[in-house]
Amino acid sequence: MSFRRYIAPLVFCAQVASSFFDTALQMVVKERCANATDRDGEQKAITNFNMTFNMLIKFMPIVPAIILAKVGDRGYRKVPIAVPLVGYFVSRALLLLDIALGWPLQVLYAVPVIHGLCGGFASYWAGVMALVSVSSGEEDRSVRIMRTELVYGIAGFIGSLASGHLFGLYSVDIKQGVILSGLSVLLYLICLLYATFILRVDHASERLERRESFGILNQEAREKISIALLFASGILYDIAVAGGMEMLAAYVLKEPLNWGATEVGYGNAAGSLLFITSFVGVKMFTRCSVKDESMIMVGMVSFAIGIYFMAFVTTTPMYFLARSITLFALIPMPTIRSLLSKRVKGSSYGITFVMLQLSFKLASLVTTPIYTKIYQATLDTFPGFVFMLSSIFTVLSMIPISIVGCRSARHTGYERIQGN
């Protein structure tokens, strides 16, 4: 396979750029909200901004992402990847201008709007997963998808480690954060050029897709039920992870942790490190012939315990210890995508993956404000309560996937009897 067919360089570069943006945004929001009268007021201002920002991110891409997914399933696999990169480039440039020109914080609400109208992460990541899926066989698909997640994680780890230090670079003529945001914009421009002019789709995979019959689902009722259960498990787990991580971004900025830019970068890097440990876990479990459903359960248990422990974190070392417990927490999502890809037609990978991403966003449109209000209400008594809530949602997400595992084992047993 030639270099022009590799998706990994694009994924790596885009995630480094995203890590730079995330740290810059987090620190800019903290600085702009620092004028609040007290710590609780600052926390409420930060969480209110994050709530509105995140809800816009989740709502805006719904229609554009569906349109782009349908275009991708017609054979134009690069479109659902390249168009969102345009949105990334323009919206990240807006943060750069906001920092350089000192615009009001509210201007940054345009970032998720621009980002979403171009399909957002829902379209971008669904496009990447569709491209990886059509280029791999069913036997090695879980590992191939997890390998892409690994590249994503390593990039996030490197970008997060560097971001905290880069944010502090400034001079008399350059404001703090301008260099970091500028690098993010530059990297997204490189990604856009790579996707447009260099990346090539595996034409052998496209021919394989055209040989398959059209229609999203295999027509067996058993497959439809399994797909519904996989969606339910994925949605519940995403609520647990996304809700917990959104509140964690504000939690580390308050007492007793009270992190600065460097610590924020290290914290984000610790989260990215989980991609590496999760990939090692998938490789290890695959060699031991552990079923996909069982791997998902291991990952969910890992996150449930780690996020529960996070509720009682009061020092930075305790934070990183809690993070280390979640070492397999990123196994479930790519493995769920792998299981879904084995139950739908190749010509429908794009729409299936984007519907999964959008279902996450629609669910979080409800849960994000709930998490935010609960966090604000318990700020003075037990701010870690939201992490216990995430642990509960994780346990609930294990129920549908365990049913899928039981149904799969029973069906395999029937096939073995018929074969004999």
Beta strands, then each sheet from edge to edge (+ up, - down):
end
